[in-house]
Amino acid sequence: MGKYVFKLPDVGEGTAEAEVVGWHIKVGDMVEEDQIIADIMTDKATVELTSPVSGKVVSTHGEPGEMAAVGSPLVVFEVQGAGNAAADAMPTPDKPVDAGVAELGRPDGPHETIRAAEDALSPESDAMGPGNYVFKLPDVGEGTAEAELVGWHVKLGDHVAEDQLLAEIMTDKATVELTSPVAGKIVALHGEPGGIVPVGGPLVALEVEGKGNVETTREAPRTAAASAAPAPKAAPSPAAKPAAASAPAKASPARGEAFSTRAEGAKPLASPAVRQRARDLGIELQFVPGSGPAGRIGHDDLDAYVSSGGRGVARTGGGGGGSTRSARTHVEDIKIIGMRRKTAEKMAEAKRRIPHFMYAEEIDVTELETLRAHLNAANKGGDKPKLNLLPFLGIAMIRSLASHPSINGRFDDDNGVFHQFEGVHLGIAAQTPTGLMVPVVRHAEALDIYGLADEIARVGAAAKAGKATKEELTGSTITITSLGTLGGLVHTPVINHPEVAIVGPNKIIDRVVVRHGQMVVRKMMNLSSSFDHRIVDGYDAAEFVQKVKGLLEHPATLFMD
């Protein structure tokens, strides 16, 4: 018998501790692997913790309502084999062991076999030798049944310590780092970056001291060993030697052969500097003979290709030597993973489920720009943030939503329920290094224009730095999308499902307009917007946009109650 200490894992909420909400087990209980043992709460998410092993509960640590540190002991089990903790290093139990509890029995259920781990076991291996531990994808509290594998931080054969970073996964729009629950050697990795892994599915197999948490049948290692035995080498035929001897005759083409090409689809070998120089010269490396090892292309090969008047195979027709232009035939297959895939799925879902209609209006923002410039000049060097267009637009939308509440909400179309919000949780579409994200300013209606400017800047910076929390990336009721000076004349924004409206300012330009019978130059901006026609009628959308227009064209009214 051994002892296994289950420590509180990092469930991806970015906190160092969690509250124990309640226990589903008690001391003396026999539990199965993946059985629910406790509920914990991190921030505002309640997470169910499951047992990583089968065994008997020896002690539990923490009472409901108490805080537990990530990585601290939570439950101690008595398990078959050596477990993961020495007897003299056991934590002091919060609850004593019931002496009357029966001795631990063997768990029922089918045995699991991890092929890569079996290869490292001999037929004589037993509880005294190394064991297998399978780390399964935990429920990281996002309420989803699967997650995307973003990348590995380990490889086969690595020796890892407990709590060492193993992999990154993505659930919804949050990237979570997974750490190893045990120390051991990596013997199998399940999944490639971009692949989907179900919660509870095997992620990493490790060879650990003791029995681990996976039993392996005795027959399997012998089968694996037999399959791994090298096949007897066939005696070479007499004809093989002359063929091998003639191989040097098929050496790489000479440097002067300007139009030699590789096999179709073969990628030319070259250093980054050579590739950059080839791009600058407009040369497709596919058609440049390489004189280095394995046909590697160097700078001398580029010089020889240019001096010989090399041309692409698509331009073999006569006339005019010396051209370095060539047809570019290479096609790169890029797997769409991570944030790009999440964005693609979100956009496709929005267009598939929401009957969009678009409404655009032009707005004279001359007075608004004058006021904005004045406020920024007055606060120059002060502690107030510099104002751009977004906080003014946000205030105008918030004031207009008071008379158009059906535009501020989230439509649960699966259940046919529209959740209409009194408060305004303003989404701000932001381009980040990993892709498009929508950080949220919560209760924007409670902020003045400087407070709103501060929050827009704060959540936007957090999203771009990859530090935004789940709370800051979910729950918006209406969204602003802006491309700043690249805003164009007009666009059709895609609604951030399950919201029902999105508003996007376009660039501000000086334009000649007729004002009071005179031709004058004014600062004009088009305001683009999209609405969900299932909830918002065209008349209501037009009224809402006209209300926003009136507030922006007369900016003093933004500050009047």
C-alpha positions in Angstrom: 0.0 0.0 0.0 1.1 3.5 -0.7 0.0 7.1 0.0 -1.1 9.5 -2.8 -1.4 13.2 -2.0 -3.8 15.1 -4.3 -2.8 18.8 -4.3 -5.1 21.7 -5.4 -4.4 22.2 -9.1 -4.2 25.4 -11.0 -7.6 25.5 -12.6 -6.7 28.4 -14.9 -8.3 31.3 -13.2 -5.0 33.1 -12.6 -5.4 33.0 -8.8 -3.1 31.5 -6.2 -5.8 30.1 -4.0 -9.4 28.9 -4.0 -12.2 28.5 -1.6 -13.4 25.0 -0.6 -17.1 25.0 -1.3 -18.0 21.5 -0.2 -16.9 17.9 0.0 -18.4 15.0 -1.9 -16.4 12.4 0.1 -15.5 11.7 3.7 -12.6 9.9 5.4 -12.8 6.2 4.9 -14.7 6.4 1.6 -13.5 4.2 -1.3 -13.4 6.4 -4.4 -12.8 5.5 -8.1 -10.6 7.4 -10.5 -12.4 10.5 -11.9 -15.0 10.4 -9.1 -16.0 13.9 -7.9 -14.4 14.6 -4.6 -14.9 18.4 -3.9 -16.2 21.7 -5.2 -13.9 24.7 -5.1 -14.6 28.3 -6.1 -12.1 30.6 -7.9 -13.2 34.1 -8.6 -16.8 33.6 -9.7 -16.5 30.1 -11.2 -17.3 26.9 -9.2 -15.1 23.9 -10.3 -15.7 20.2 -9.6 -12.5 18.4 -8.7 -12.2 14.7 -9.5 -9.9 12.1 -8.1 -6.8 11.3 -10.2 -6.6 7.8 -8.6 -8.7 5.0 -7.1 -8.2 4.4 -3.4 -9.4 5.0 0.1 -9.7 8.5 1.6 -7.2 8.8 4.5 -7.6 12.5 5.2 -9.1 15.7 3.8 -7.6 19.2 4.2 -9.8 22.2 4.6 -13.4 22.9 5.7 -16.1 24.4 3.5 -15.5 28.1 3.4 -11.8 28.0 4.0 -9.2 29.0 1.5 -6.7 26.5 0.0 -3.5 27.5 -1.7 -2.8 26.2 -5.2 -0.4 23.3 -4.9 -1.3 22.6 -1.2 -2.5 19.1 -0.1 -6.2 18.6 -0.5 -6.9 14.9 -0.1 -4.6 12.0 0.9 -5.5 8.5 -0.5 -4.3 5.0 0.4 -3.6 3.4 -3.0 -2.2 0.2 -4.5 1.5 0.5 -5.0 4.0 3.1 -3.8 1.8 6.2 -4.4 3.5 9.6 -4.7 4.4 10.5 -1.1 6.7 8.9 1.5 5.0 8.0 4.8 7.3 10.3 6.8 6.5 13.2 4.6 2.7 13.0 4.8 0.8 16.2 5.7 -1.0 16.3 9.0 -4.6 15.4 8.3 -7.4 17.8 9.2 -9.6 14.8 9.8 -8.4 11.6 11.6 -8.5 8.2 9.8 -11.4 6.0 10.9 -9.7 2.9 12.3 -12.8 0.8 11.6 -12.6 1.3 7.8 -12.0 -1.9 5.9 -8.7 -2.4 4.1 -8.5 -1.0 0.6 -9.5 -3.4 -2.2 -8.6 -3.4 -5.9 -10.7 -1.1 -8.1 -13.0 -2.6 -10.6 -13.3 -1.6 -14.2 -11.2 -2.2 -17.4 -7.5 -1.8 -17.4 -6.1 1.0 -19.4 -3.0 0.5 -21.7 -0.8 3.2 -23.0 1.2 1.8 -25.8 4.2 4.2 -25.5 4.5 3.4 -21.8 4.3 -0.4 -22.4 7.5 -0.4 -24.4 9.5 0.7 -21.3 8.1 -2.1 -19.1 9.5 -5.6 -18.9 7.3 -8.7 -18.4 8.6 -9.0 -14.8 7.6 -5.4 -13.9 5.3 -5.1 -10.9 4.5 -2.7 -8.1 8.2 -2.6 -7.1 9.3 -1.2 -10.5 8.4 1.9 -12.4 4.7 2.5 -13.1 2.6 4.4 -15.5 0.7 7.7 -14.7 -1.7 9.0 -17.2 -2.5 12.8 -16.9 -6.0 13.5 -18.2 -7.3 16.8 -19.4 -8.9 18.4 -16.3 -12.1 20.5 -16.2 -10.5 23.9 -16.1 -13.8 25.6 -15.1 -14.8 27.0 -18.5 -18.0 24.9 -18.7 -16.9 23.2 -21.9 -16.5 19.5 -22.7 -13.3 19.9 -24.7 -10.3 22.2 -25.2 -7.9 22.9 -28.0 -4.2 22.0 -27.5 -2.2 25.1 -28.3 1.3 23.8 -27.7 3.6 21.5 -25.8 6.3 22.6 -23.4 7.7 19.0 -23.1 8.8 16.2 -25.5 9.1 12.5 -25.3 11.9 11.4 -23.0 11.9 14.5 -20.9 12.2 14.2 -17.2 9.7 16.5 -15.5 9.2 17.6 -11.9 5.9 17.9 -10.1 4.1 21.2 -11.1 6.4 21.7 -14.1 4.6 23.3 -17.1 3.5 20.6 -19.6 1.2 22.2 -22.2 -1.1 25.1 -23.0 -4.7 24.6 -23.9 -7.4 27.0 -25.0 -11.0 27.0 -23.8 -13.3 29.6 -25.4 -11.0 32.7 -25.3 -8.8 31.8 -22.3 -5.4 30.1 -22.7 -4.6 27.9 -19.7 -1.2 26.4 -18.7 -1.3 22.8 -17.5 1.3 21.6 -15.0 2.3 18.0 -14.2 0.7 16.5 -11.1 3.6 14.1 -10.6 7.4 13.8 -11.3 8.5 11.3 -13.9 9.6 10.7 -17.5 7.4 11.5 -20.5 6.6 8.4 -22.5 3.6 9.5 -24.5 2.0 12.7 -25.7 -1.6 12.6 -26.9 -2.6 15.3 -29.5 -0.9 17.7 -31.8 -1.1 21.6 -31.5 -4.5 22.6 -33.0 -6.1 19.3 -32.1 -9.2 19.0 -29.8 -8.9 17.0 -26.6 -12.0 16.1 -24.6 -12.1 16.8 -20.9 -11.1 13.6 -19.2 -9.2 12.4 -22.2 -5.5 11.2 -21.8 -3.0 14.0 -22.4 0.4 12.9 -21.2 1.6 9.4 -20.0 4.5 9.4 -17.6 6.8 6.7 -16.2 6.8 7.3 -12.4 8.2 5.7 -9.3 5.7 3.2 -7.9 2.6 1.9 -9.4 1.2 5.1 -10.9 -2.5 5.2 -11.8 -2.7 2.8 -14.8 -2.4 -1.0 -14.6 -0.7 -2.7 -17.6 -1.4 -6.3 -18.5 1.6 -8.7 -18.5 0.9 -9.8 -22.1 1.0 -6.4 -23.6 4.8 -5.7 -23.0 5.7 -9.0 -24.5 3.6 -8.2 -27.6 5.1 -4.8 -27.8 8.6 -6.2 -27.5 7.9 -8.8 -30.2 6.6 -6.1 -32.5 9.6 -3.9 -31.8 12.2 -6.7 -32.6 14.1 -5.9 -35.7 13.2 -7.8 -38.8 16.0 -10.0 -40.3 18.0 -8.2 -42.9 17.6 -9.5 -46.4 20.8 -10.4 -48.2 21.6 -7.8 -50.8 21.2 -8.9 -54.3 24.2 -8.7 -56.6 22.4 -6.1 -58.7 22.2 -3.7 -55.7 25.9 -3.0 -55.5 26.3 -1.6 -59.0 23.2 0.6 -58.4 24.7 1.9 -55.2 28.0 2.5 -57.0 26.3 4.5 -59.7 24.5 6.8 -57.2 27.2 9.5 -57.3 26.5 10.0 -61.0 23.2 11.6 -59.9 24.8 14.4 -57.9 23.3 17.8 -57.5 23.3 19.9 -60.7 26.2 22.1 -61.4 26.0 25.7 -60.4 25.8 26.9 -64.0 22.7 24.8 -64.8 20.4 27.8 -64.4 17.1 26.2 -65.1 17.3 23.0 -63.0 14.4 22.5 -60.7 13.6 20.3 -57.7 10.9 17.7 -57.6 7.5 19.3 -57.5 6.5 20.2 -53.9 10.1 19.8 -52.6 11.1 22.6 -50.3 14.5 24.2 -51.2 17.1 24.3 -48.4 18.5 27.8 -47.6 19.3 30.0 -44.6 17.0 32.8 -43.6 19.5 35.4 -45.0 19.6 33.6 -48.4 15.8 33.5 -48.5 15.5 37.2 -47.7 17.9 38.1 -50.4 16.1 35.9 -52.9 12.8 37.7 -52.0 14.5 41.1 -52.5 15.8 39.9 -55.9 12.4 38.5 -56.9 13.9 35.0 -57.3 11.9 31.8 -56.5 14.3 29.5 -54.8 12.5 26.5 -56.2 14.4 27.1 -59.5 17.8 27.8 -58.1 20.3 24.9 -58.1 22.1 24.4 -54.8 25.7 23.4 -54.4 25.7 22.8 -50.7 25.0 19.6 -48.7 21.7 18.0 -49.7 21.3 20.7 -52.4 21.4 23.6 -49.9 21.4 27.0 -51.6 24.0 29.6 -50.7 24.7 33.2 -51.7 27.1 31.9 -54.3 24.3 29.9 -55.9 22.1 33.0 -56.1 25.0 35.0 -57.7 25.5 32.2 -60.3 21.8 32.0 -61.0 21.5 35.8 -61.6 24.7 36.0 -63.7 23.5 33.2 -65.9 20.3 35.1 -66.7 18.1 32.6 -64.8 14.4 32.7 -65.4 11.5 30.7 -64.0 10.2 27.7 -65.8 7.0 29.6 -66.5 9.0 32.0 -68.7 11.0 29.6 -70.9 9.7 31.4 -74.0 12.4 33.3 -76.0 13.6 36.8 -75.9 15.5 39.0 -73.5 18.0 37.3 -71.1 18.8 38.5 -67.7 15.3 38.6 -66.1 15.1 37.4 -62.5 11.3 37.2 -62.4 9.7 33.8 -62.1 6.3 32.2 -61.5 5.7 31.6 -57.8 4.2 28.1 -57.5 4.7 27.3 -53.9 1.6 26.8 -51.7 2.0 26.8 -48.0 -0.6 24.8 -45.9 -1.2 26.7 -42.6 -3.3 24.9 -40.0 -5.8 27.3 -38.4 -5.4 26.8 -34.6 -5.6 28.8 -31.4 -7.2 32.2 -31.4 -7.5 32.3 -35.2 -9.7 29.2 -35.1 -11.7 30.5 -32.2 -12.3 33.7 -34.1 -13.3 31.8 -37.2 -15.8 29.6 -35.3 -17.2 32.7 -33.5 -17.7 34.6 -36.8 -19.2 31.7 -38.6 -21.6 31.0 -35.8 -22.7 34.7 -35.7 -23.3 34.9 -39.4 -25.1 31.5 -39.5 -27.4 32.2 -36.5 -28.0 36.0 -36.7 -30.0 37.6 -39.5 -27.9 40.8 -39.7 -29.1 44.1 -41.1 -26.8 47.1 -41.5 -27.5 50.7 -40.9 -25.1 53.6 -41.7 -25.3 57.3 -41.0 -22.9 60.2 -41.4 -22.2 62.4 -38.5 -20.7 65.9 -38.3 -18.1 65.6 -35.5 -16.6 69.1 -36.0 -17.8 70.3 -32.6 -16.9 67.1 -30.9 -13.4 67.2 -32.2 -13.0 70.8 -31.0 -14.2 69.8 -27.5 -12.0 66.8 -27.4 -8.9 68.8 -28.5 -9.7 71.5 -25.8 -10.1 68.9 -23.0 -6.9 67.1 -23.9 -5.0 70.5 -24.0 -6.5 71.5 -20.7 -5.4 68.2 -19.1 -2.0 68.0 -20.7 0.5 66.9 -18.1 -2.2 66.1 -15.7 -3.3 62.7 -14.3 -6.4 62.3 -16.5 -6.2 60.1 -19.6 -6.0 61.5 -23.1 -9.4 61.3 -24.8 -10.0 59.7 -28.2 -13.3 59.2 -29.9 -14.3 55.9 -28.2 -15.3 57.2 -24.7 -17.5 59.9 -26.4 -19.1 57.3 -28.5 -19.5 55.0 -25.5 -21.3 57.8 -23.5 -23.6 58.6 -26.4 -24.5 54.9 -26.8 -25.1 54.5 -23.1 -27.4 57.5 -23.0 -29.3 56.3 -26.1 -29.8 52.8 -24.8 -31.8 54.1 -21.9 -34.7 54.8 -24.3 -33.9 51.7 -26.5 -33.4 48.9 -23.9 -34.1 46.1 -26.4 -30.8 46.8 -28.1 -28.8 46.2 -24.8 -28.8 42.5 -24.1 -28.0 38.9 -25.1 -30.3 36.6 -27.0 -30.4 33.0 -26.0 -31.9 31.7 -29.2 -31.6 28.1 -28.1 -34.2 28.7 -25.4 -36.0 31.6 -27.1 -35.2 34.1 -24.2 -33.8 37.6 -24.6 -31.9 38.8 -21.5 -32.4 42.6 -21.4 -29.8 44.3 -19.2 -30.3 47.5 -17.2 -26.6 48.0 -16.9 -24.3 48.4 -19.9 -21.4 46.0 -20.3 -19.5 47.6 -23.2 -17.4 45.3 -25.4 -14.4 46.8 -27.1 -13.2 44.8 -30.1 -9.4 44.8 -30.0 -6.8 43.4 -32.4 -4.1 41.5 -30.3 -1.0 39.6 -31.3 -3.0 36.4 -31.0 -6.1 37.6 -32.9 -9.4 39.4 -32.4 -10.6 39.7 -28.8 -13.5 41.6 -27.1 -12.5 42.8 -23.6 -15.4 44.1 -21.6 -15.9 47.3 -19.6 -18.5 46.3 -17.0 -21.1 48.7 -15.9 -19.9 51.4 -18.2 -23.0 53.4 -17.3 -21.5 54.1 -13.8 -18.4 55.8 -15.3 -17.7 59.3 -16.3 -15.9 60.0 -19.6 -12.5 59.9 -18.0 -13.3 56.7 -16.1 -14.6 55.1 -19.3 -11.4 56.1 -21.2 -9.3 54.6 -18.4 -11.2 51.3 -18.4 -11.2 51.0 -22.2 -7.4 51.5 -22.2 -6.9 49.1 -19.3 -8.9 46.1 -20.6 -7.5 46.7 -24.1 -4.0 46.6 -22.8 -4.7 43.4 -20.8 -6.1 41.7 -23.8 -3.1 42.6 -26.0 -0.7 41.4 -23.3 -2.6 38.1 -22.9 -3.4 38.9 -19.3 -7.1 39.5 -19.5 -9.2 37.4 -17.1 -12.3 35.4 -18.1 -14.4 38.1 -16.4 -12.8 40.7 -18.6 -13.5 38.7 -21.8 -17.1 37.6 -21.3 -20.5 39.1 -20.6 -20.7 42.1 -22.9 -24.2 43.4 -23.9 -23.2 45.6 -26.8 -19.9 46.1 -28.7 -18.0 48.9 -30.3 -15.6 47.9 -33.1 -13.1 50.5 -34.4 -10.2 50.5 -36.8 -9.1 54.0 -35.8 -7.5 55.9 -38.7 -7.9 52.8 -40.9 -11.7 52.9 -40.4 -12.5 53.3 -44.1 -15.7 55.0 -45.3 -18.2 52.3 -44.3 -18.2 48.7 -43.2 -20.6 45.9 -42.1 -19.6 44.8 -38.6 -20.4 41.2 -37.5 -22.4 41.0 -34.3 -20.7 39.6 -31.3 -23.0 36.6 -30.7 -25.2 36.4 -28.5 -25.5 40.2 -28.5 -28.0 41.9 -30.8 -26.1 45.0 -31.9 -22.6 46.3 -32.8 -21.5 49.9 -33.6 -18.4 50.9 -35.6 -17.1 54.4 -36.3 -15.3 55.0 -39.5 -12.4 57.4 -40.2 -13.0 61.2 -39.8 -12.3 63.2 -42.9 -12.6 66.9 -43.9 -15.3 67.2 -46.4 -17.2 70.0 -48.1 -20.8 70.1 -47.1 -23.7 72.5 -47.4 -24.5 74.2 -44.1 -27.0 77.0 -43.7 -26.9 77.5 -47.5 -23.1 77.8 -47.5 -20.4 75.4 -48.7 -18.2 74.8 -45.7 -15.5 72.3 -44.7 -16.6 70.1 -41.8 -15.2 67.0 -40.1 -17.4 64.2 -41.1 -17.6 60.6 -40.0 -19.7 57.7 -41.0 -21.1 55.5 -38.3 -21.7 51.8 -39.3 -23.8 49.5 -37.3 -25.4 46.0 -37.5 -28.4 44.6 -35.7 -30.1 41.3 -35.1 -33.4 41.5 -37.0 -35.0 38.8 -34.7 -34.9 41.3 -31.8 -34.4 44.7 -33.2 -36.7 46.3 -35.8 -35.3 48.6 -38.5 -37.2 51.6 -37.1 -35.8 51.1 -33.6 -32.3 50.7 -34.9 -32.7 53.9 -36.9 -34.0 55.8 -33.9 -31.1 54.6 -31.8 -28.5 55.7 -34.3 -30.2 59.1 -34.8 -30.1 59.6 -31.0 -26.4 58.8 -30.9 -25.8 61.1 -33.9 -27.6 64.0 -32.1 -25.5 63.6 -29.0 -22.2 63.5 -30.9 -23.1 66.5 -33.1 -24.0 68.5 -30.0 -21.4 67.2 -27.5 -22.5 69.4 -24.7 -25.6 67.3 -24.3 -23.4 64.3 -23.5 -22.8 65.8 -20.1 -26.4 67.0 -19.4 -28.7 64.9 -17.2 
